[in-house]
Amino acid sequence: MDVVTIGETMVLLTPGSVGPLRYVTKFEKTIGGAESNVAIALARLGHAAGWVSRLGDDEFGLYVRNFIRGEGVDTSRVVFDEKYPTAVFFKERQANNEPKVYYYRKGSAASELTPDDLDESYIAGAKFLHLTGITAALSSSCRAMMDRAIEIARAHQLTVVFDPNIRLKLWSKEEAREVLMDISSRCDIVMPGIEEGEIMTGETEPEKIAARLLENGAKVVVLKLGEKGAFYATQDSVEYVPGYPVHEIVDPIGAGDGFAAGFLSGLLRGWSLSKAVMLGNRVGAFALSVVGDVEGYPFWNRIAPHDERKEVLR
């Protein structure tokens, strides 16, 4: 694997009409999960990605596994749980506003992930380990699993990438700050959104947020700034990288995961940080124009249709 990622994926039910869910009678079924979003986007960009998780031994679990496997992601380390179900969530579409999201994930199979679910040799064979703060919010056993995954990755010289991906429906700001700062101190690349960076560090300016996270142990910090693009910092360099214009935003959910996949794709190709961030911005922009978490992610031949060696980001 180029990248192994670990976390929960749920069945996503999206209404066919705009307005409160109590008036909706028809839904479209797909999937949603930050880690599998990244894995799918990476697979479309031409990389070998593996997704590790626990699913209910139920029809929804089979659907999630089959969907992700059908996108070219390795799912050989997914565990099916006979006791706990696959989680579901709903989007409520609102005219001219971001959709509301309703989770039904408490007591899900993925919340029962433990260190025993990890295959050390599988993780050790990858180049990057990708984790998010969503998993840490699910349960204490999930946090223990993440601690063990990071320990394995560091022992085998993988680059550990951490997206805080804060979901305040799952925990408080105070608990999130404490746990996520601890996790990020053991990761090589930390890539929060600007609001997540504020929650974690108490700072509001990108340069100060990045400085705090670098002091905390990260080697590279990448801040996602929405339509403004992104900002990255190391001990030696900083740069603002402009975003790509999007004329109509249909659904913003999944854009951050697309950014992460594009950024990792650039690093896997040996590109500079600046160019990798540019690719992250570009892949994230694709996700904004389509309803659904993964449906908008581009294939590599759409980004570089002629020659991978040429400059594709101008």
Contacts in CASP RR format, 6 or more apart in sequence:
PFRMAT RR
TARGET T0000
AUTHOR 0000-0000-0000
METHOD contacts of the structure
MODEL  1
MDVVTIGETMVLLTPGSVGPLRYVTKFEKTIGGAESNVAIALARLGHAAG
WVSRLGDDEFGLYVRNFIRGEGVDTSRVVFDEKYPTAVFFKERQANNEPK
VYYYRKGSAASELTPDDLDESYIAGAKFLHLTGITAALSSSCRAMMDRAI
EIARAHQLTVVFDPNIRLKLWSKEEAREVLMDISSRCDIVMPGIEEGEIM
TGETEPEKIAARLLENGAKVVVLKLGEKGAFYATQDSVEYVPGYPVHEIV
DPIGAGDGFAAGFLSGLLRGWSLSKAVMLGNRVGAFALSVVGDVEGYPFW
NRIAPHDERKEVLR
1 48 0 8 1.000
1 49 0 8 1.000
1 50 0 8 1.000
1 74 0 8 1.000
1 122 0 8 1.000
1 125 0 8 1.000
1 126 0 8 1.000
1 127 0 8 1.000
2 42 0 8 1.000
2 47 0 8 1.000
2 48 0 8 1.000
2 49 0 8 1.000
2 126 0 8 1.000
2 127 0 8 1.000
2 128 0 8 1.000
2 268 0 8 1.000
3 38 0 8 1.000
3 39 0 8 1.000
3 42 0 8 1.000
3 47 0 8 1.000
3 48 0 8 1.000
3 49 0 8 1.000
3 50 0 8 1.000
3 126 0 8 1.000
3 127 0 8 1.000
3 128 0 8 1.000
3 129 0 8 1.000
3 130 0 8 1.000
3 264 0 8 1.000
3 268 0 8 1.000
4 49 0 8 1.000
4 50 0 8 1.000
4 51 0 8 1.000
4 52 0 8 1.000
4 122 0 8 1.000
4 123 0 8 1.000
4 125 0 8 1.000
4 126 0 8 1.000
4 128 0 8 1.000
4 129 0 8 1.000
4 130 0 8 1.000
5 35 0 8 1.000
5 36 0 8 1.000
5 38 0 8 1.000
5 39 0 8 1.000
5 49 0 8 1.000
5 50 0 8 1.000
5 51 0 8 1.000
5 52 0 8 1.000
5 129 0 8 1.000
5 130 0 8 1.000
5 131 0 8 1.000
6 35 0 8 1.000
6 51 0 8 1.000
6 52 0 8 1.000
6 53 0 8 1.000
6 113 0 8 1.000
6 118 0 8 1.000
6 129 0 8 1.000
6 130 0 8 1.000
6 131 0 8 1.000
6 135 0 8 1.000
6 145 0 8 1.000
6 146 0 8 1.000
6 149 0 8 1.000
7 33 0 8 1.000
7 34 0 8 1.000
7 35 0 8 1.000
7 36 0 8 1.000
7 51 0 8 1.000
7 52 0 8 1.000
7 53 0 8 1.000
7 110 0 8 1.000
7 113 0 8 1.000
7 131 0 8 1.000
7 132 0 8 1.000
7 134 0 8 1.000
7 135 0 8 1.000
8 33 0 8 1.000
8 35 0 8 1.000
8 53 0 8 1.000
8 87 0 8 1.000
8 105 0 8 1.000
8 108 0 8 1.000
8 110 0 8 1.000
8 111 0 8 1.000
8 134 0 8 1.000
8 135 0 8 1.000
8 138 0 8 1.000
9 31 0 8 1.000
9 32 0 8 1.000
9 33 0 8 1.000
9 35 0 8 1.000
9 36 0 8 1.000
9 51 0 8 1.000
9 53 0 8 1.000
9 55 0 8 1.000
9 64 0 8 1.000
9 68 0 8 1.000
9 110 0 8 1.000
10 31 0 8 1.000
10 32 0 8 1.000
10 33 0 8 1.000
10 64 0 8 1.000
10 86 0 8 1.000
10 87 0 8 1.000
10 88 0 8 1.000
10 89 0 8 1.000
10 103 0 8 1.000
10 105 0 8 1.000
10 108 0 8 1.000
11 29 0 8 1.000
11 30 0 8 1.000
11 31 0 8 1.000
11 32 0 8 1.000
11 60 0 8 1.000
11 61 0 8 1.000
11 63 0 8 1.000
11 64 0 8 1.000
11 86 0 8 1.000
11 87 0 8 1.000
11 88 0 8 1.000
11 89 0 8 1.000
12 29 0 8 1.000
12 30 0 8 1.000
12 31 0 8 1.000
12 32 0 8 1.000
12 88 0 8 1.000
12 89 0 8 1.000
12 90 0 8 1.000
12 91 0 8 1.000
12 292 0 8 1.000
12 293 0 8 1.000
13 27 0 8 1.000
13 28 0 8 1.000
13 29 0 8 1.000
13 88 0 8 1.000
13 89 0 8 1.000
13 90 0 8 1.000
13 91 0 8 1.000
14 27 0 8 1.000
14 28 0 8 1.000
14 30 0 8 1.000
14 90 0 8 1.000
14 91 0 8 1.000
14 93 0 8 1.000
14 291 0 8 1.000
14 292 0 8 1.000
15 21 0 8 1.000
15 24 0 8 1.000
15 26 0 8 1.000
15 27 0 8 1.000
15 28 0 8 1.000
15 90 0 8 1.000
15 91 0 8 1.000
15 92 0 8 1.000
15 93 0 8 1.000
16 24 0 8 1.000
16 26 0 8 1.000
16 27 0 8 1.000
16 28 0 8 1.000
16 93 0 8 1.000
17 23 0 8 1.000
17 24 0 8 1.000
17 26 0 8 1.000
17 93 0 8 1.000
18 93 0 8 1.000
18 94 0 8 1.000
18 95 0 8 1.000
19 92 0 8 1.000
19 93 0 8 1.000
19 94 0 8 1.000
19 95 0 8 1.000
20 92 0 8 1.000
21 90 0 8 1.000
21 92 0 8 1.000
21 102 0 8 1.000
27 90 0 8 1.000
29 63 0 8 1.000
30 67 0 8 1.000
30 292 0 8 1.000
30 293 0 8 1.000
30 294 0 8 1.000
30 295 0 8 1.000
31 63 0 8 1.000
31 64 0 8 1.000
31 67 0 8 1.000
31 68 0 8 1.000
31 293 0 8 1.000
31 294 0 8 1.000
32 89 0 8 1.000
32 292 0 8 1.000
32 293 0 8 1.000
32 294 0 8 1.000
33 134 0 8 1.000
33 257 0 8 1.000
33 293 0 8 1.000
34 132 0 8 1.000
34 134 0 8 1.000
34 163 0 8 1.000
34 165 0 8 1.000
34 254 0 8 1.000
34 257 0 8 1.000
35 51 0 8 1.000
35 53 0 8 1.000
35 130 0 8 1.000
35 131 0 8 1.000
35 132 0 8 1.000
35 134 0 8 1.000
35 135 0 8 1.000
36 51 0 8 1.000
36 53 0 8 1.000
36 64 0 8 1.000
36 68 0 8 1.000
36 73 0 8 1.000
36 294 0 8 1.000
37 254 0 8 1.000
37 257 0 8 1.000
37 258 0 8 1.000
37 261 0 8 1.000
37 293 0 8 1.000
37 294 0 8 1.000
37 297 0 8 1.000
38 49 0 8 1.000
38 130 0 8 1.000
38 257 0 8 1.000
38 258 0 8 1.000
38 260 0 8 1.000
38 261 0 8 1.000
38 264 0 8 1.000
39 49 0 8 1.000
39 50 0 8 1.000
39 51 0 8 1.000
39 68 0 8 1.000
39 71 0 8 1.000
39 73 0 8 1.000
40 49 0 8 1.000
40 68 0 8 1.000
40 71 0 8 1.000
40 72 0 8 1.000
40 73 0 8 1.000
40 294 0 8 1.000
40 297 0 8 1.000
41 257 0 8 1.000
41 258 0 8 1.000
41 260 0 8 1.000
41 261 0 8 1.000
41 262 0 8 1.000
41 283 0 8 1.000
41 294 0 8 1.000
41 297 0 8 1.000
42 49 0 8 1.000
42 261 0 8 1.000
42 262 0 8 1.000
42 264 0 8 1.000
42 265 0 8 1.000
43 49 0 8 1.000
43 71 0 8 1.000
43 72 0 8 1.000
43 73 0 8 1.000
44 71 0 8 1.000
44 297 0 8 1.000
44 298 0 8 1.000
44 299 0 8 1.000
44 300 0 8 1.000
45 261 0 8 1.000
45 262 0 8 1.000
45 265 0 8 1.000
45 283 0 8 1.000
45 298 0 8 1.000
45 299 0 8 1.000
45 300 0 8 1.000
45 303 0 8 1.000
46 265 0 8 1.000
46 300 0 8 1.000
47 264 0 8 1.000
47 265 0 8 1.000
47 268 0 8 1.000
48 74 0 8 1.000
49 72 0 8 1.000
49 73 0 8 1.000
49 74 0 8 1.000
50 73 0 8 1.000
50 74 0 8 1.000
50 75 0 8 1.000
50 77 0 8 1.000
50 126 0 8 1.000
51 68 0 8 1.000
51 73 0 8 1.000
51 74 0 8 1.000
51 75 0 8 1.000
51 78 0 8 1.000
52 77 0 8 1.000
52 78 0 8 1.000
52 117 0 8 1.000
52 118 0 8 1.000
52 119 0 8 1.000
52 122 0 8 1.000
53 78 0 8 1.000
53 79 0 8 1.000
53 110 0 8 1.000
53 113 0 8 1.000
54 78 0 8 1.000
54 79 0 8 1.000
54 80 0 8 1.000
54 81 0 8 1.000
54 84 0 8 1.000
54 109 0 8 1.000
54 110 0 8 1.000
54 112 0 8 1.000
54 113 0 8 1.000
54 117 0 8 1.000
55 61 0 8 1.000
55 62 0 8 1.000
55 64 0 8 1.000
55 65 0 8 1.000
55 78 0 8 1.000
55 79 0 8 1.000
55 80 0 8 1.000
55 81 0 8 1.000
55 86 0 8 1.000
55 109 0 8 1.000
55 110 0 8 1.000
56 80 0 8 1.000
56 81 0 8 1.000
56 82 0 8 1.000
56 84 0 8 1.000
56 85 0 8 1.000
56 86 0 8 1.000
56 108 0 8 1.000
56 109 0 8 1.000
57 80 0 8 1.000
57 81 0 8 1.000
57 82 0 8 1.000
58 85 0 8 1.000
58 86 0 8 1.000
60 85 0 8 1.000
60 86 0 8 1.000
60 88 0 8 1.000
61 80 0 8 1.000
61 86 0 8 1.000
61 109 0 8 1.000
64 86 0 8 1.000
65 75 0 8 1.000
65 78 0 8 1.000
65 80 0 8 1.000
68 75 0 8 1.000
69 75 0 8 1.000
71 294 0 8 1.000
76 122 0 8 1.000
77 117 0 8 1.000
77 119 0 8 1.000
77 122 0 8 1.000
79 109 0 8 1.000
79 117 0 8 1.000
80 109 0 8 1.000
81 109 0 8 1.000
81 112 0 8 1.000
83 109 0 8 1.000
83 112 0 8 1.000
84 107 0 8 1.000
84 108 0 8 1.000
84 109 0 8 1.000
84 111 0 8 1.000
84 112 0 8 1.000
85 107 0 8 1.000
85 108 0 8 1.000
85 109 0 8 1.000
86 108 0 8 1.000
86 109 0 8 1.000
87 103 0 8 1.000
87 104 0 8 1.000
87 105 0 8 1.000
87 107 0 8 1.000
87 108 0 8 1.000
87 109 0 8 1.000
87 110 0 8 1.000
87 111 0 8 1.000
88 104 0 8 1.000
88 105 0 8 1.000
89 101 0 8 1.000
89 102 0 8 1.000
89 103 0 8 1.000
89 104 0 8 1.000
89 105 0 8 1.000
90 101 0 8 1.000
90 102 0 8 1.000
90 104 0 8 1.000
91 99 0 8 1.000
91 100 0 8 1.000
91 101 0 8 1.000
91 102 0 8 1.000
91 253 0 8 1.000
92 99 0 8 1.000
92 100 0 8 1.000
92 101 0 8 1.000
92 102 0 8 1.000
93 99 0 8 1.000
94 100 0 8 1.000
98 252 0 8 1.000
98 253 0 8 1.000
99 251 0 8 1.000
99 253 0 8 1.000
101 169 0 8 1.000
101 253 0 8 1.000
103 169 0 8 1.000
103 170 0 8 1.000
105 111 0 8 1.000
105 138 0 8 1.000
108 138 0 8 1.000
110 135 0 8 1.000
110 138 0 8 1.000
110 142 0 8 1.000
111 138 0 8 1.000
111 139 0 8 1.000
111 141 0 8 1.000
111 142 0 8 1.000
112 139 0 8 1.000
112 141 0 8 1.000
113 135 0 8 1.000
113 138 0 8 1.000
113 139 0 8 1.000
113 141 0 8 1.000
113 142 0 8 1.000
113 145 0 8 1.000
114 141 0 8 1.000
114 144 0 8 1.000
114 145 0 8 1.000
115 144 0 8 1.000
115 145 0 8 1.000
115 147 0 8 1.000
115 148 0 8 1.000
117 145 0 8 1.000
118 145 0 8 1.000
118 148 0 8 1.000
118 149 0 8 1.000
118 152 0 8 1.000
120 152 0 8 1.000
123 129 0 8 1.000
123 149 0 8 1.000
123 152 0 8 1.000
123 153 0 8 1.000
123 156 0 8 1.000
123 158 0 8 1.000
124 152 0 8 1.000
124 155 0 8 1.000
124 156 0 8 1.000
124 158 0 8 1.000
125 156 0 8 1.000
125 158 0 8 1.000
126 158 0 8 1.000
127 158 0 8 1.000
127 159 0 8 1.000
127 268 0 8 1.000
128 158 0 8 1.000
128 159 0 8 1.000
128 160 0 8 1.000
128 161 0 8 1.000
128 264 0 8 1.000
128 267 0 8 1.000
128 268 0 8 1.000
129 149 0 8 1.000
129 150 0 8 1.000
129 152 0 8 1.000
129 153 0 8 1.000
129 158 0 8 1.000
129 159 0 8 1.000
129 160 0 8 1.000
129 161 0 8 1.000
130 161 0 8 1.000
130 163 0 8 1.000
130 260 0 8 1.000
130 264 0 8 1.000
131 146 0 8 1.000
131 149 0 8 1.000
131 150 0 8 1.000
131 160 0 8 1.000
131 161 0 8 1.000
131 162 0 8 1.000
131 163 0 8 1.000
131 183 0 8 1.000
131 187 0 8 1.000
132 162 0 8 1.000
132 163 0 8 1.000
132 164 0 8 1.000
132 165 0 8 1.000
133 162 0 8 1.000
133 163 0 8 1.000
133 164 0 8 1.000
133 165 0 8 1.000
133 166 0 8 1.000
133 179 0 8 1.000
133 180 0 8 1.000
133 183 0 8 1.000
134 165 0 8 1.000
134 167 0 8 1.000
134 170 0 8 1.000
135 142 0 8 1.000
135 145 0 8 1.000
135 146 0 8 1.000
136 142 0 8 1.000
136 143 0 8 1.000
136 146 0 8 1.000
136 179 0 8 1.000
136 180 0 8 1.000
136 183 0 8 1.000
137 167 0 8 1.000
137 170 0 8 1.000
137 171 0 8 1.000
137 176 0 8 1.000
137 179 0 8 1.000
138 170 0 8 1.000
143 179 0 8 1.000
146 183 0 8 1.000
150 160 0 8 1.000
150 183 0 8 1.000
150 186 0 8 1.000
150 187 0 8 1.000
153 159 0 8 1.000
153 160 0 8 1.000
154 160 0 8 1.000
154 186 0 8 1.000
159 188 0 8 1.000
159 189 0 8 1.000
159 267 0 8 1.000
160 186 0 8 1.000
160 187 0 8 1.000
160 188 0 8 1.000
160 189 0 8 1.000
161 187 0 8 1.000
161 188 0 8 1.000
161 189 0 8 1.000
161 191 0 8 1.000
161 260 0 8 1.000
161 264 0 8 1.000
162 183 0 8 1.000
162 184 0 8 1.000
162 187 0 8 1.000
162 189 0 8 1.000
162 190 0 8 1.000
162 191 0 8 1.000
163 191 0 8 1.000
163 192 0 8 1.000
163 256 0 8 1.000
163 257 0 8 1.000
163 260 0 8 1.000
164 176 0 8 1.000
164 180 0 8 1.000
164 184 0 8 1.000
164 190 0 8 1.000
164 192 0 8 1.000
164 193 0 8 1.000
164 196 0 8 1.000
164 197 0 8 1.000
164 200 0 8 1.000
165 196 0 8 1.000
166 176 0 8 1.000
166 180 0 8 1.000
166 192 0 8 1.000
166 195 0 8 1.000
166 196 0 8 1.000
166 199 0 8 1.000
168 176 0 8 1.000
171 179 0 8 1.000
173 199 0 8 1.000
176 199 0 8 1.000
176 200 0 8 1.000
177 199 0 8 1.000
177 200 0 8 1.000
180 200 0 8 1.000
181 200 0 8 1.000
181 201 0 8 1.000
181 216 0 8 1.000
184 190 0 8 1.000
184 200 0 8 1.000
184 213 0 8 1.000
184 216 0 8 1.000
184 217 0 8 1.000
184 218 0 8 1.000
185 216 0 8 1.000
185 217 0 8 1.000
185 218 0 8 1.000
186 217 0 8 1.000
187 218 0 8 1.000
188 218 0 8 1.000
188 219 0 8 1.000
188 220 0 8 1.000
189 218 0 8 1.000
189 219 0 8 1.000
189 220 0 8 1.000
189 221 0 8 1.000
189 222 0 8 1.000
190 213 0 8 1.000
190 218 0 8 1.000
190 220 0 8 1.000
190 221 0 8 1.000
190 222 0 8 1.000
191 221 0 8 1.000
191 222 0 8 1.000
191 223 0 8 1.000
191 224 0 8 1.000
191 259 0 8 1.000
191 260 0 8 1.000
191 263 0 8 1.000
192 200 0 8 1.000
192 209 0 8 1.000
192 213 0 8 1.000
192 223 0 8 1.000
192 224 0 8 1.000
193 223 0 8 1.000
193 224 0 8 1.000
193 225 0 8 1.000
194 206 0 8 1.000
194 209 0 8 1.000
194 223 0 8 1.000
194 224 0 8 1.000
194 225 0 8 1.000
194 226 0 8 1.000
197 203 0 8 1.000
197 209 0 8 1.000
197 213 0 8 1.000
197 223 0 8 1.000
198 204 0 8 1.000
198 209 0 8 1.000
200 209 0 8 1.000
200 212 0 8 1.000
200 213 0 8 1.000
201 208 0 8 1.000
201 209 0 8 1.000
201 212 0 8 1.000
201 213 0 8 1.000
202 209 0 8 1.000
202 212 0 8 1.000
203 209 0 8 1.000
203 211 0 8 1.000
203 212 0 8 1.000
206 223 0 8 1.000
206 225 0 8 1.000
206 231 0 8 1.000
206 240 0 8 1.000
207 231 0 8 1.000
207 233 0 8 1.000
207 238 0 8 1.000
209 221 0 8 1.000
209 223 0 8 1.000
210 221 0 8 1.000
210 223 0 8 1.000
210 231 0 8 1.000
210 232 0 8 1.000
210 233 0 8 1.000
210 238 0 8 1.000
211 233 0 8 1.000
213 221 0 8 1.000
214 221 0 8 1.000
214 233 0 8 1.000
214 234 0 8 1.000
214 235 0 8 1.000
219 234 0 8 1.000
219 235 0 8 1.000
220 232 0 8 1.000
220 233 0 8 1.000
220 234 0 8 1.000
220 273 0 8 1.000
221 232 0 8 1.000
221 233 0 8 1.000
221 234 0 8 1.000
222 230 0 8 1.000
222 231 0 8 1.000
222 232 0 8 1.000
222 263 0 8 1.000
222 277 0 8 1.000
223 230 0 8 1.000
223 231 0 8 1.000
223 232 0 8 1.000
224 230 0 8 1.000
224 256 0 8 1.000
224 259 0 8 1.000
225 231 0 8 1.000
225 240 0 8 1.000
226 243 0 8 1.000
226 255 0 8 1.000
227 243 0 8 1.000
227 246 0 8 1.000
228 240 0 8 1.000
228 242 0 8 1.000
228 243 0 8 1.000
229 240 0 8 1.000
229 241 0 8 1.000
229 242 0 8 1.000
229 243 0 8 1.000
229 281 0 8 1.000
230 240 0 8 1.000
230 241 0 8 1.000
230 243 0 8 1.000
230 259 0 8 1.000
230 277 0 8 1.000
230 280 0 8 1.000
230 281 0 8 1.000
231 238 0 8 1.000
231 239 0 8 1.000
231 240 0 8 1.000
231 241 0 8 1.000
232 238 0 8 1.000
232 239 0 8 1.000
232 241 0 8 1.000
232 273 0 8 1.000
232 274 0 8 1.000
232 277 0 8 1.000
234 273 0 8 1.000
237 273 0 8 1.000
239 273 0 8 1.000
239 274 0 8 1.000
239 277 0 8 1.000
241 274 0 8 1.000
241 277 0 8 1.000
241 278 0 8 1.000
241 281 0 8 1.000
242 281 0 8 1.000
243 281 0 8 1.000
243 285 0 8 1.000
244 281 0 8 1.000
244 282 0 8 1.000
244 285 0 8 1.000
245 285 0 8 1.000
246 285 0 8 1.000
246 288 0 8 1.000
246 289 0 8 1.000
248 289 0 8 1.000
249 288 0 8 1.000
249 289 0 8 1.000
250 288 0 8 1.000
250 289 0 8 1.000
250 290 0 8 1.000
250 291 0 8 1.000
251 287 0 8 1.000
251 288 0 8 1.000
251 290 0 8 1.000
251 291 0 8 1.000
251 292 0 8 1.000
252 288 0 8 1.000
253 292 0 8 1.000
253 293 0 8 1.000
254 284 0 8 1.000
254 287 0 8 1.000
254 292 0 8 1.000
254 293 0 8 1.000
254 294 0 8 1.000
255 284 0 8 1.000
255 285 0 8 1.000
255 287 0 8 1.000
255 288 0 8 1.000
256 284 0 8 1.000
256 287 0 8 1.000
257 287 0 8 1.000
257 293 0 8 1.000
258 280 0 8 1.000
258 283 0 8 1.000
258 284 0 8 1.000
258 286 0 8 1.000
258 287 0 8 1.000
258 297 0 8 1.000
259 280 0 8 1.000
259 281 0 8 1.000
259 283 0 8 1.000
259 284 0 8 1.000
260 280 0 8 1.000
261 280 0 8 1.000
261 283 0 8 1.000
261 297 0 8 1.000
262 276 0 8 1.000
262 279 0 8 1.000
262 280 0 8 1.000
262 282 0 8 1.000
262 283 0 8 1.000
262 284 0 8 1.000
263 276 0 8 1.000
263 277 0 8 1.000
263 279 0 8 1.000
263 280 0 8 1.000
264 276 0 8 1.000
265 276 0 8 1.000
265 279 0 8 1.000
265 280 0 8 1.000
265 283 0 8 1.000
266 275 0 8 1.000
266 276 0 8 1.000
266 279 0 8 1.000
266 280 0 8 1.000
267 273 0 8 1.000
267 276 0 8 1.000
269 308 0 8 1.000
271 279 0 8 1.000
275 313 0 8 1.000
278 313 0 8 1.000
279 303 0 8 1.000
279 313 0 8 1.000
282 303 0 8 1.000
282 313 0 8 1.000
283 297 0 8 1.000
283 298 0 8 1.000
283 303 0 8 1.000
286 296 0 8 1.000
286 297 0 8 1.000
286 298 0 8 1.000
287 293 0 8 1.000
287 294 0 8 1.000
287 296 0 8 1.000
287 297 0 8 1.000
289 296 0 8 1.000
290 296 0 8 1.000
300 308 0 8 1.000
303 312 0 8 1.000
304 310 0 8 1.000
304 312 0 8 1.000
END
